[in-house]
Amino acid sequence: MLVLSRKIGDRIVIDGGIEVVVLAVEGGRVRLGIAAPRDCQIVRGELLDDSSRGAPPPNVVPPANLPLADRSTRPATVDCLA
């Protein structure tokens, strides 16, 4: 696991196609912006259980069915299942 310290506005690029930007830090919360290719699924870690790692939970909408604006504005934790 890579551990980084970042400030508001700092960004991290993963594998050349996924960008994570620190948008805000308030209290004990960090708000992240994530830009990723449409074929890269992004799911908050707590939505995945250990038994189905690698498969999206049934209530997750596949990324191909999400409008681009919704994917870019919803808060999430990066978990790219490529």
PDB file of N, CA, C and O in Angstrom:
ATOM      1  N   MET A   1       0.854  -1.181   0.000  1.00  0.00           N
ATOM      2  CA  MET A   1       0.000   0.000   0.000  1.00  0.00           C
ATOM      3  C   MET A   1       0.893   1.234   0.000  1.00  0.00           C
ATOM      4  O   MET A   1       1.815   1.352   0.806  1.00  0.00           O
ATOM      5  N   LEU A   2       0.608   2.133  -0.899  1.00  0.00           N
ATOM      6  CA  LEU A   2       1.297   3.415  -0.960  1.00  0.00           C
ATOM      7  C   LEU A   2       0.528   4.397  -0.090  1.00  0.00           C
ATOM      8  O   LEU A   2      -0.683   4.546  -0.253  1.00  0.00           O
ATOM      9  N   VAL A   3       1.206   5.067   0.828  1.00  0.00           N
ATOM     10  CA  VAL A   3       0.566   6.042   1.710  1.00  0.00           C
ATOM     11  C   VAL A   3       1.128   7.415   1.374  1.00  0.00           C
ATOM     12  O   VAL A   3       2.344   7.608   1.378  1.00  0.00           O
ATOM     13  N   LEU A   4       0.247   8.373   1.081  1.00  0.00           N
ATOM     14  CA  LEU A   4       0.651   9.717   0.685  1.00  0.00           C
ATOM     15  C   LEU A   4      -0.026  10.762   1.550  1.00  0.00           C
ATOM     16  O   LEU A   4      -1.127  10.548   2.058  1.00  0.00           O
ATOM     17  N   SER A   5       0.633  11.878   1.710  1.00  0.00           N
ATOM     18  CA  SER A   5       0.010  13.058   2.316  1.00  0.00           C
ATOM     19  C   SER A   5      -0.231  14.043   1.185  1.00  0.00           C
ATOM     20  O   SER A   5       0.687  14.342   0.422  1.00  0.00           O
ATOM     21  N   ARG A   6      -1.438  14.547   1.065  1.00  0.00           N
ATOM     22  CA  ARG A   6      -1.797  15.473  -0.003  1.00  0.00           C
ATOM     23  C   ARG A   6      -2.518  16.666   0.587  1.00  0.00           C
ATOM     24  O   ARG A   6      -3.115  16.572   1.659  1.00  0.00           O
ATOM     25  N   LYS A   7      -2.465  17.792  -0.113  1.00  0.00           N
ATOM     26  CA  LYS A   7      -3.184  19.002   0.280  1.00  0.00           C
ATOM     27  C   LYS A   7      -4.345  19.217  -0.682  1.00  0.00           C
ATOM     28  O   LYS A   7      -4.405  18.594  -1.742  1.00  0.00           O
ATOM     29  N   ILE A   8      -5.259  20.096  -0.310  1.00  0.00           N
ATOM     30  CA  ILE A   8      -6.381  20.423  -1.182  1.00  0.00           C
ATOM     31  C   ILE A   8      -5.839  20.891  -2.531  1.00  0.00           C
ATOM     32  O   ILE A   8      -4.946  21.737  -2.596  1.00  0.00           O
ATOM     33  N   GLY A   9      -6.387  20.335  -3.594  1.00  0.00           N
ATOM     34  CA  GLY A   9      -5.962  20.666  -4.947  1.00  0.00           C
ATOM     35  C   GLY A   9      -4.896  19.741  -5.504  1.00  0.00           C
ATOM     36  O   GLY A   9      -4.688  19.701  -6.717  1.00  0.00           O
ATOM     37  N   ASP A  10      -4.209  18.991  -4.634  1.00  0.00           N
ATOM     38  CA  ASP A  10      -3.202  18.044  -5.108  1.00  0.00           C
ATOM     39  C   ASP A  10      -3.889  16.877  -5.799  1.00  0.00           C
ATOM     40  O   ASP A  10      -5.027  16.535  -5.478  1.00  0.00           O
ATOM     41  N   ARG A  11      -3.187  16.270  -6.751  1.00  0.00           N
ATOM     42  CA  ARG A  11      -3.767  15.153  -7.481  1.00  0.00           C
ATOM     43  C   ARG A  11      -2.808  13.980  -7.522  1.00  0.00           C
ATOM     44  O   ARG A  11      -1.597  14.131  -7.365  1.00  0.00           O
ATOM     45  N   ILE A  12      -3.381  12.813  -7.736  1.00  0.00           N
ATOM     46  CA  ILE A  12      -2.630  11.574  -7.881  1.00  0.00           C
ATOM     47  C   ILE A  12      -3.106  10.945  -9.183  1.00  0.00           C
ATOM     48  O   ILE A  12      -4.308  10.885  -9.440  1.00  0.00           O
ATOM     49  N   VAL A  13      -2.174  10.477 -10.006  1.00  0.00           N
ATOM     50  CA  VAL A  13      -2.529   9.810 -11.257  1.00  0.00           C
ATOM     51  C   VAL A  13      -2.133   8.343 -11.129  1.00  0.00           C
ATOM     52  O   VAL A  13      -0.996   8.027 -10.776  1.00  0.00           O
ATOM     53  N   ILE A  14      -3.077   7.453 -11.418  1.00  0.00           N
ATOM     54  CA  ILE A  14      -2.867   6.013 -11.302  1.00  0.00           C
ATOM     55  C   ILE A  14      -2.919   5.403 -12.697  1.00  0.00           C
ATOM     56  O   ILE A  14      -3.893   5.581 -13.428  1.00  0.00           O
ATOM     57  N   ASP A  15      -1.880   4.696 -13.053  1.00  0.00           N
ATOM     58  CA  ASP A  15      -1.823   3.961 -14.316  1.00  0.00           C
ATOM     59  C   ASP A  15      -2.096   4.851 -15.528  1.00  0.00           C
ATOM     60  O   ASP A  15      -2.566   4.361 -16.555  1.00  0.00           O
ATOM     61  N   GLY A  16      -1.812   6.141 -15.423  1.00  0.00           N
ATOM     62  CA  GLY A  16      -1.958   7.059 -16.535  1.00  0.00           C
ATOM     63  C   GLY A  16      -3.375   7.414 -16.922  1.00  0.00           C
ATOM     64  O   GLY A  16      -3.572   8.328 -17.722  1.00  0.00           O
ATOM     65  N   GLY A  17      -4.379   6.723 -16.381  1.00  0.00           N
ATOM     66  CA  GLY A  17      -5.748   6.976 -16.811  1.00  0.00           C
ATOM     67  C   GLY A  17      -6.720   7.306 -15.700  1.00  0.00           C
ATOM     68  O   GLY A  17      -7.864   7.671 -15.972  1.00  0.00           O
ATOM     69  N   ILE A  18      -6.290   7.188 -14.453  1.00  0.00           N
ATOM     70  CA  ILE A  18      -7.172   7.457 -13.319  1.00  0.00           C
ATOM     71  C   ILE A  18      -6.567   8.607 -12.526  1.00  0.00           C
ATOM     72  O   ILE A  18      -5.402   8.554 -12.132  1.00  0.00           O
ATOM     73  N   GLU A  19      -7.356   9.636 -12.297  1.00  0.00           N
ATOM     74  CA  GLU A  19      -6.874  10.804 -11.562  1.00  0.00           C
ATOM     75  C   GLU A  19      -7.735  11.007 -10.319  1.00  0.00           C
ATOM     76  O   GLU A  19      -8.963  11.025 -10.396  1.00  0.00           O
ATOM     77  N   VAL A  20      -7.071  11.159  -9.176  1.00  0.00           N
ATOM     78  CA  VAL A  20      -7.747  11.412  -7.905  1.00  0.00           C
ATOM     79  C   VAL A  20      -7.288  12.782  -7.418  1.00  0.00           C
ATOM     80  O   VAL A  20      -6.088  13.035  -7.311  1.00  0.00           O
ATOM     81  N   VAL A  21      -8.246  13.672  -7.121  1.00  0.00           N
ATOM     82  CA  VAL A  21      -7.934  15.029  -6.680  1.00  0.00           C
ATOM     83  C   VAL A  21      -8.536  15.243  -5.298  1.00  0.00           C
ATOM     84  O   VAL A  21      -9.693  14.892  -5.065  1.00  0.00           O
ATOM     85  N   VAL A  22      -7.759  15.818  -4.377  1.00  0.00           N
ATOM     86  CA  VAL A  22      -8.272  16.169  -3.054  1.00  0.00           C
ATOM     87  C   VAL A  22      -9.054  17.470  -3.208  1.00  0.00           C
ATOM     88  O   VAL A  22      -8.474  18.511  -3.515  1.00  0.00           O
ATOM     89  N   LEU A  23     -10.374  17.414  -2.995  1.00  0.00           N
ATOM     90  CA  LEU A  23     -11.232  18.584  -3.159  1.00  0.00           C
ATOM     91  C   LEU A  23     -11.430  19.356  -1.867  1.00  0.00           C
ATOM     92  O   LEU A  23     -11.488  20.586  -1.883  1.00  0.00           O
ATOM     93  N   ALA A  24     -11.535  18.645  -0.743  1.00  0.00           N
ATOM     94  CA  ALA A  24     -11.787  19.318   0.532  1.00  0.00           C
ATOM     95  C   ALA A  24     -11.382  18.407   1.680  1.00  0.00           C
ATOM     96  O   ALA A  24     -11.406  17.182   1.565  1.00  0.00           O
ATOM     97  N   VAL A  25     -11.013  19.032   2.785  1.00  0.00           N
ATOM     98  CA  VAL A  25     -10.752  18.320   4.032  1.00  0.00           C
ATOM     99  C   VAL A  25     -11.509  19.073   5.105  1.00  0.00           C
ATOM    100  O   VAL A  25     -11.219  20.238   5.382  1.00  0.00           O
ATOM    101  N   GLU A  26     -12.489  18.401   5.716  1.00  0.00           N
ATOM    102  CA  GLU A  26     -13.332  19.039   6.736  1.00  0.00           C
ATOM    103  C   GLU A  26     -13.494  18.086   7.904  1.00  0.00           C
ATOM    104  O   GLU A  26     -14.081  17.014   7.754  1.00  0.00           O
ATOM    105  N   GLY A  27     -12.985  18.459   9.049  1.00  0.00           N
ATOM    106  CA  GLY A  27     -13.077  17.577  10.210  1.00  0.00           C
ATOM    107  C   GLY A  27     -12.331  16.285   9.920  1.00  0.00           C
ATOM    108  O   GLY A  27     -11.164  16.311   9.529  1.00  0.00           O
ATOM    109  N   GLY A  28     -12.992  15.173  10.107  1.00  0.00           N
ATOM    110  CA  GLY A  28     -12.392  13.870   9.849  1.00  0.00           C
ATOM    111  C   GLY A  28     -12.718  13.321   8.476  1.00  0.00           C
ATOM    112  O   GLY A  28     -12.577  12.118   8.254  1.00  0.00           O
ATOM    113  N   ARG A  29     -13.153  14.167   7.540  1.00  0.00           N
ATOM    114  CA  ARG A  29     -13.550  13.700   6.210  1.00  0.00           C
ATOM    115  C   ARG A  29     -12.704  14.334   5.119  1.00  0.00           C
ATOM    116  O   ARG A  29     -12.312  15.497   5.201  1.00  0.00           O
ATOM    117  N   VAL A  30     -12.439  13.544   4.108  1.00  0.00           N
ATOM    118  CA  VAL A  30     -11.730  14.026   2.922  1.00  0.00           C
ATOM    119  C   VAL A  30     -12.666  13.848   1.737  1.00  0.00           C
ATOM    120  O   VAL A  30     -13.238  12.774   1.551  1.00  0.00           O
ATOM    121  N   ARG A  31     -12.824  14.889   0.943  1.00  0.00           N
ATOM    122  CA  ARG A  31     -13.664  14.811  -0.255  1.00  0.00           C
ATOM    123  C   ARG A  31     -12.735  14.661  -1.458  1.00  0.00           C
ATOM    124  O   ARG A  31     -11.844  15.482  -1.676  1.00  0.00           O
ATOM    125  N   LEU A  32     -12.960  13.587  -2.242  1.00  0.00           N
ATOM    126  CA  LEU A  32     -12.117  13.281  -3.384  1.00  0.00           C
ATOM    127  C   LEU A  32     -12.900  13.419  -4.676  1.00  0.00           C
ATOM    128  O   LEU A  32     -14.094  13.120  -4.722  1.00  0.00           O
ATOM    129  N   GLY A  33     -12.236  13.866  -5.715  1.00  0.00           N
ATOM    130  CA  GLY A  33     -12.786  13.844  -7.066  1.00  0.00           C
ATOM    131  C   GLY A  33     -12.029  12.784  -7.839  1.00  0.00           C
ATOM    132  O   GLY A  33     -10.805  12.699  -7.744  1.00  0.00           O
ATOM    133  N   ILE A  34     -12.749  11.970  -8.609  1.00  0.00           N
ATOM    134  CA  ILE A  34     -12.125  10.868  -9.333  1.00  0.00           C
ATOM    135  C   ILE A  34     -12.493  10.963 -10.806  1.00  0.00           C
ATOM    136  O   ILE A  34     -13.672  11.036 -11.151  1.00  0.00           O
ATOM    137  N   ALA A  35     -11.498  10.963 -11.666  1.00  0.00           N
ATOM    138  CA  ALA A  35     -11.717  10.903 -13.111  1.00  0.00           C
ATOM    139  C   ALA A  35     -11.087   9.602 -13.595  1.00  0.00           C
ATOM    140  O   ALA A  35      -9.910   9.341 -13.346  1.00  0.00           O
ATOM    141  N   ALA A  36     -11.884   8.786 -14.289  1.00  0.00           N
ATOM    142  CA  ALA A  36     -11.400   7.490 -14.754  1.00  0.00           C
ATOM    143  C   ALA A  36     -12.066   7.150 -16.077  1.00  0.00           C
ATOM    144  O   ALA A  36     -13.129   7.683 -16.395  1.00  0.00           O
ATOM    145  N   PRO A  37     -11.445   6.263 -16.850  1.00  0.00           N
ATOM    146  CA  PRO A  37     -12.084   5.821 -18.086  1.00  0.00           C
ATOM    147  C   PRO A  37     -13.438   5.179 -17.788  1.00  0.00           C
ATOM    148  O   PRO A  37     -13.645   4.623 -16.710  1.00  0.00           O
ATOM    149  N   ARG A  38     -14.349   5.260 -18.742  1.00  0.00           N
ATOM    150  CA  ARG A  38     -15.698   4.735 -18.531  1.00  0.00           C
ATOM    151  C   ARG A  38     -15.706   3.234 -18.239  1.00  0.00           C
ATOM    152  O   ARG A  38     -16.629   2.744 -17.589  1.00  0.00           O
ATOM    153  N   ASP A  39     -14.703   2.500 -18.704  1.00  0.00           N
ATOM    154  CA  ASP A  39     -14.691   1.056 -18.478  1.00  0.00           C
ATOM    155  C   ASP A  39     -14.074   0.672 -17.133  1.00  0.00           C
ATOM    156  O   ASP A  39     -14.003  -0.513 -16.809  1.00  0.00           O
ATOM    157  N   CYS A  40     -13.634   1.638 -16.358  1.00  0.00           N
ATOM    158  CA  CYS A  40     -13.068   1.391 -15.036  1.00  0.00           C
ATOM    159  C   CYS A  40     -14.160   1.573 -13.987  1.00  0.00           C
ATOM    160  O   CYS A  40     -14.672   2.678 -13.807  1.00  0.00           O
ATOM    161  N   GLN A  41     -14.507   0.519 -13.312  1.00  0.00           N
ATOM    162  CA  GLN A  41     -15.559   0.576 -12.303  1.00  0.00           C
ATOM    163  C   GLN A  41     -15.005   1.179 -11.016  1.00  0.00           C
ATOM    164  O   GLN A  41     -13.927   0.798 -10.559  1.00  0.00           O
ATOM    165  N   ILE A  42     -15.744   2.117 -10.436  1.00  0.00           N
ATOM    166  CA  ILE A  42     -15.355   2.752  -9.178  1.00  0.00           C
ATOM    167  C   ILE A  42     -16.448   2.459  -8.159  1.00  0.00           C
ATOM    168  O   ILE A  42     -17.604   2.836  -8.351  1.00  0.00           O
ATOM    169  N   VAL A  43     -16.077   1.788  -7.078  1.00  0.00           N
ATOM    170  CA  VAL A  43     -17.035   1.376  -6.055  1.00  0.00           C
ATOM    171  C   VAL A  43     -16.438   1.703  -4.694  1.00  0.00           C
ATOM    172  O   VAL A  43     -15.263   1.430  -4.447  1.00  0.00           O
ATOM    173  N   ARG A  44     -17.245   2.289  -3.808  1.00  0.00           N
ATOM    174  CA  ARG A  44     -16.775   2.518  -2.438  1.00  0.00           C
ATOM    175  C   ARG A  44     -16.478   1.164  -1.794  1.00  0.00           C
ATOM    176  O   ARG A  44     -17.246   0.213  -1.941  1.00  0.00           O
ATOM    177  N   GLY A  45     -15.366   1.090  -1.087  1.00  0.00           N
ATOM    178  CA  GLY A  45     -14.912  -0.165  -0.503  1.00  0.00           C
ATOM    179  C   GLY A  45     -15.928  -0.845   0.392  1.00  0.00           C
ATOM    180  O   GLY A  45     -16.016  -2.073   0.408  1.00  0.00           O
ATOM    181  N   GLU A  46     -16.705  -0.057   1.147  1.00  0.00           N
ATOM    182  CA  GLU A  46     -17.664  -0.672   2.069  1.00  0.00           C
ATOM    183  C   GLU A  46     -18.813  -1.366   1.349  1.00  0.00           C
ATOM    184  O   GLU A  46     -19.560  -2.118   1.975  1.00  0.00           O
ATOM    185  N   LEU A  47     -18.971  -1.133   0.048  1.00  0.00           N
ATOM    186  CA  LEU A  47     -20.029  -1.806  -0.706  1.00  0.00           C
ATOM    187  C   LEU A  47     -19.622  -3.195  -1.167  1.00  0.00           C
ATOM    188  O   LEU A  47     -20.462  -3.987  -1.593  1.00  0.00           O
ATOM    189  N   LEU A  48     -18.347  -3.486  -1.082  1.00  0.00           N
ATOM    190  CA  LEU A  48     -17.860  -4.807  -1.467  1.00  0.00           C
ATOM    191  C   LEU A  48     -17.659  -5.650  -0.219  1.00  0.00           C
ATOM    192  O   LEU A  48     -17.126  -5.169   0.781  1.00  0.00           O
ATOM    193  N   ASP A  49     -18.082  -6.899  -0.275  1.00  0.00           N
ATOM    194  CA  ASP A  49     -17.763  -7.791   0.840  1.00  0.00           C
ATOM    195  C   ASP A  49     -16.680  -8.755   0.372  1.00  0.00           C
ATOM    196  O   ASP A  49     -16.489  -8.939  -0.830  1.00  0.00           O
ATOM    197  N   ASP A  50     -15.981  -9.362   1.303  1.00  0.00           N
ATOM    198  CA  ASP A  50     -14.841 -10.218   0.967  1.00  0.00           C
ATOM    199  C   ASP A  50     -15.220 -11.392   0.079  1.00  0.00           C
ATOM    200  O   ASP A  50     -14.402 -11.826  -0.733  1.00  0.00           O
ATOM    201  N   SER A  51     -16.430 -11.919   0.206  1.00  0.00           N
ATOM    202  CA  SER A  51     -16.813 -13.098  -0.561  1.00  0.00           C
ATOM    203  C   SER A  51     -17.026 -12.791  -2.035  1.00  0.00           C
ATOM    204  O   SER A  51     -16.895 -13.683  -2.873  1.00  0.00           O
ATOM    205  N   SER A  52     -17.351 -11.549  -2.368  1.00  0.00           N
ATOM    206  CA  SER A  52     -17.616 -11.234  -3.774  1.00  0.00           C
ATOM    207  C   SER A  52     -16.620 -10.223  -4.327  1.00  0.00           C
ATOM    208  O   SER A  52     -16.929  -9.523  -5.291  1.00  0.00           O
ATOM    209  N   ARG A  53     -15.440 -10.132  -3.739  1.00  0.00           N
ATOM    210  CA  ARG A  53     -14.441  -9.184  -4.235  1.00  0.00           C
ATOM    211  C   ARG A  53     -14.200  -9.457  -5.711  1.00  0.00           C
ATOM    212  O   ARG A  53     -13.988 -10.603  -6.108  1.00  0.00           O
ATOM    213  N   GLY A  54     -14.229  -8.438  -6.500  1.00  0.00           N
ATOM    214  CA  GLY A  54     -14.059  -8.597  -7.927  1.00  0.00           C
ATOM    215  C   GLY A  54     -15.371  -8.542  -8.683  1.00  0.00           C
ATOM    216  O   GLY A  54     -15.379  -8.308  -9.891  1.00  0.00           O
ATOM    217  N   ALA A  55     -16.478  -8.753  -7.993  1.00  0.00           N
ATOM    218  CA  ALA A  55     -17.797  -8.648  -8.624  1.00  0.00           C
ATOM    219  C   ALA A  55     -18.549  -7.510  -7.949  1.00  0.00           C
ATOM    220  O   ALA A  55     -18.540  -7.409  -6.723  1.00  0.00           O
ATOM    221  N   PRO A  56     -19.201  -6.648  -8.733  1.00  0.00           N
ATOM    222  CA  PRO A  56     -19.922  -5.535  -8.113  1.00  0.00           C
ATOM    223  C   PRO A  56     -21.130  -6.029  -7.331  1.00  0.00           C
ATOM    224  O   PRO A  56     -21.755  -7.014  -7.722  1.00  0.00           O
ATOM    225  N   PRO A  57     -21.468  -5.362  -6.232  1.00  0.00           N
ATOM    226  CA  PRO A  57     -22.678  -5.735  -5.512  1.00  0.00           C
ATOM    227  C   PRO A  57     -23.890  -5.493  -6.398  1.00  0.00           C
ATOM    228  O   PRO A  57     -23.822  -4.668  -7.309  1.00  0.00           O
ATOM    229  N   PRO A  58     -25.000  -6.189  -6.158  1.00  0.00           N
ATOM    230  CA  PRO A  58     -26.159  -6.104  -7.045  1.00  0.00           C
ATOM    231  C   PRO A  58     -26.747  -4.708  -7.191  1.00  0.00           C
ATOM    232  O   PRO A  58     -27.368  -4.426  -8.216  1.00  0.00           O
ATOM    233  N   ASN A  59     -26.580  -3.821  -6.213  1.00  0.00           N
ATOM    234  CA  ASN A  59     -27.189  -2.495  -6.304  1.00  0.00           C
ATOM    235  C   ASN A  59     -26.282  -1.460  -6.959  1.00  0.00           C
ATOM    236  O   ASN A  59     -26.623  -0.277  -6.976  1.00  0.00           O
ATOM    237  N   VAL A  60     -25.133  -1.874  -7.501  1.00  0.00           N
ATOM    238  CA  VAL A  60     -24.229  -0.938  -8.162  1.00  0.00           C
ATOM    239  C   VAL A  60     -24.556  -0.898  -9.646  1.00  0.00           C
ATOM    240  O   VAL A  60     -24.639  -1.940 -10.296  1.00  0.00           O
ATOM    241  N   VAL A  61     -24.741   0.297 -10.179  1.00  0.00           N
ATOM    242  CA  VAL A  61     -25.037   0.470 -11.597  1.00  0.00           C
ATOM    243  C   VAL A  61     -23.735   0.349 -12.377  1.00  0.00           C
ATOM    244  O   VAL A  61     -22.758   1.016 -12.037  1.00  0.00           O
ATOM    245  N   PRO A  62     -23.695  -0.492 -13.423  1.00  0.00           N
ATOM    246  CA  PRO A  62     -22.472  -0.601 -14.220  1.00  0.00           C
ATOM    247  C   PRO A  62     -22.075   0.760 -14.779  1.00  0.00           C
ATOM    248  O   PRO A  62     -22.948   1.547 -15.144  1.00  0.00           O
ATOM    249  N   PRO A  63     -20.768   1.058 -14.857  1.00  0.00           N
ATOM    250  CA  PRO A  63     -20.328   2.380 -15.285  1.00  0.00           C
ATOM    251  C   PRO A  63     -20.825   2.770 -16.670  1.00  0.00           C
ATOM    252  O   PRO A  63     -21.038   3.955 -16.929  1.00  0.00           O
ATOM    253  N   ALA A  64     -21.011   1.813 -17.558  1.00  0.00           N
ATOM    254  CA  ALA A  64     -21.478   2.138 -18.906  1.00  0.00           C
ATOM    255  C   ALA A  64     -22.884   2.733 -18.886  1.00  0.00           C
ATOM    256  O   ALA A  64     -23.265   3.435 -19.822  1.00  0.00           O
ATOM    257  N   ASN A  65     -23.664   2.464 -17.833  1.00  0.00           N
ATOM    258  CA  ASN A  65     -25.036   2.965 -17.750  1.00  0.00           C
ATOM    259  C   ASN A  65     -25.158   4.292 -17.017  1.00  0.00           C
ATOM    260  O   ASN A  65     -26.253   4.844 -16.913  1.00  0.00           O
ATOM    261  N   LEU A  66     -24.037   4.814 -16.506  1.00  0.00           N
ATOM    262  CA  LEU A  66     -24.079   6.077 -15.774  1.00  0.00           C
ATOM    263  C   LEU A  66     -23.785   7.241 -16.706  1.00  0.00           C
ATOM    264  O   LEU A  66     -22.839   7.172 -17.491  1.00  0.00           O
ATOM    265  N   PRO A  67     -24.566   8.303 -16.639  1.00  0.00           N
ATOM    266  CA  PRO A  67     -24.214   9.497 -17.414  1.00  0.00           C
ATOM    267  C   PRO A  67     -22.891  10.051 -16.904  1.00  0.00           C
ATOM    268  O   PRO A  67     -22.591   9.948 -15.715  1.00  0.00           O
ATOM    269  N   LEU A  68     -22.101  10.635 -17.793  1.00  0.00           N
ATOM    270  CA  LEU A  68     -20.780  11.139 -17.432  1.00  0.00           C
ATOM    271  C   LEU A  68     -20.843  12.143 -16.286  1.00  0.00           C
ATOM    272  O   LEU A  68     -19.992  12.110 -15.396  1.00  0.00           O
ATOM    273  N   ALA A  69     -21.832  13.033 -16.289  1.00  0.00           N
ATOM    274  CA  ALA A  69     -21.934  14.045 -15.234  1.00  0.00           C
ATOM    275  C   ALA A  69     -22.123  13.394 -13.869  1.00  0.00           C
ATOM    276  O   ALA A  69     -21.560  13.871 -12.883  1.00  0.00           O
ATOM    277  N   ASP A  70     -22.905  12.311 -13.786  1.00  0.00           N
ATOM    278  CA  ASP A  70     -23.127  11.646 -12.509  1.00  0.00           C
ATOM    279  C   ASP A  70     -21.845  11.004 -11.990  1.00  0.00           C
ATOM    280  O   ASP A  70     -21.571  11.059 -10.791  1.00  0.00           O
ATOM    281  N   ARG A  71     -21.058  10.398 -12.873  1.00  0.00           N
ATOM    282  CA  ARG A  71     -19.825   9.746 -12.441  1.00  0.00           C
ATOM    283  C   ARG A  71     -18.811  10.754 -11.940  1.00  0.00           C
ATOM    284  O   ARG A  71     -18.049  10.457 -11.020  1.00  0.00           O
ATOM    285  N   SER A  72     -18.787  11.941 -12.528  1.00  0.00           N
ATOM    286  CA  SER A  72     -17.750  12.893 -12.152  1.00  0.00           C
ATOM    287  C   SER A  72     -18.105  13.700 -10.913  1.00  0.00           C
ATOM    288  O   SER A  72     -17.229  14.350 -10.343  1.00  0.00           O
ATOM    289  N   THR A  73     -19.357  13.679 -10.477  1.00  0.00           N
ATOM    290  CA  THR A  73     -19.742  14.502  -9.337  1.00  0.00           C
ATOM    291  C   THR A  73     -20.070  13.708  -8.086  1.00  0.00           C
ATOM    292  O   THR A  73     -20.182  14.293  -7.009  1.00  0.00           O
ATOM    293  N   ARG A  74     -20.225  12.403  -8.191  1.00  0.00           N
ATOM    294  CA  ARG A  74     -20.584  11.655  -6.985  1.00  0.00           C
ATOM    295  C   ARG A  74     -19.332  11.311  -6.185  1.00  0.00           C
ATOM    296  O   ARG A  74     -18.333  10.884  -6.763  1.00  0.00           O
ATOM    297  N   PRO A  75     -19.370  11.491  -4.856  1.00  0.00           N
ATOM    298  CA  PRO A  75     -18.217  11.144  -4.037  1.00  0.00           C
ATOM    299  C   PRO A  75     -18.056   9.626  -3.985  1.00  0.00           C
ATOM    300  O   PRO A  75     -19.048   8.900  -3.924  1.00  0.00           O
ATOM    301  N   ALA A  76     -16.837   9.155  -4.009  1.00  0.00           N
ATOM    302  CA  ALA A  76     -16.600   7.718  -3.963  1.00  0.00           C
ATOM    303  C   ALA A  76     -15.183   7.453  -3.491  1.00  0.00           C
ATOM    304  O   ALA A  76     -14.339   8.348  -3.461  1.00  0.00           O
ATOM    305  N   THR A  77     -14.944   6.215  -3.127  1.00  0.00           N
ATOM    306  CA  THR A  77     -13.608   5.756  -2.819  1.00  0.00           C
ATOM    307  C   THR A  77     -13.118   4.982  -4.027  1.00  0.00           C
ATOM    308  O   THR A  77     -13.877   4.204  -4.604  1.00  0.00           O
ATOM    309  N   VAL A  78     -11.887   5.172  -4.417  1.00  0.00           N
ATOM    310  CA  VAL A  78     -11.368   4.497  -5.600  1.00  0.00           C
ATOM    311  C   VAL A  78     -11.200   3.023  -5.311  1.00  0.00           C
ATOM    312  O   VAL A  78     -10.562   2.654  -4.326  1.00  0.00           O
ATOM    313  N   ASP A  79     -11.752   2.190  -6.139  1.00  0.00           N
ATOM    314  CA  ASP A  79     -11.562   0.756  -6.094  1.00  0.00           C
ATOM    315  C   ASP A  79     -11.758   0.272  -7.519  1.00  0.00           C
ATOM    316  O   ASP A  79     -12.837  -0.213  -7.861  1.00  0.00           O
ATOM    317  N   CYS A  80     -10.751   0.393  -8.342  1.00  0.00           N
ATOM    318  CA  CYS A  80     -10.857   0.081  -9.762  1.00  0.00           C
ATOM    319  C   CYS A  80     -10.666  -1.412  -9.955  1.00  0.00           C
ATOM    320  O   CYS A  80      -9.606  -1.954  -9.641  1.00  0.00           O
ATOM    321  N   LEU A  81     -11.671  -2.063 -10.460  1.00  0.00           N
ATOM    322  CA  LEU A  81     -11.623  -3.500 -10.704  1.00  0.00           C
ATOM    323  C   LEU A  81     -11.384  -3.717 -12.190  1.00  0.00           C
ATOM    324  O   LEU A  81     -12.327  -3.960 -12.942  1.00  0.00           O
ATOM    325  N   ALA A  82     -10.159  -3.633 -12.608  1.00  0.00           N
ATOM    326  CA  ALA A  82      -9.847  -3.723 -14.045  1.00  0.00           C
ATOM    327  C   ALA A  82      -9.714  -5.149 -14.496  1.00  0.00           C
ATOM    328  O   ALA A  82      -9.454  -5.403 -15.672  1.00  0.00           O
TER     329      ALA A  82
END
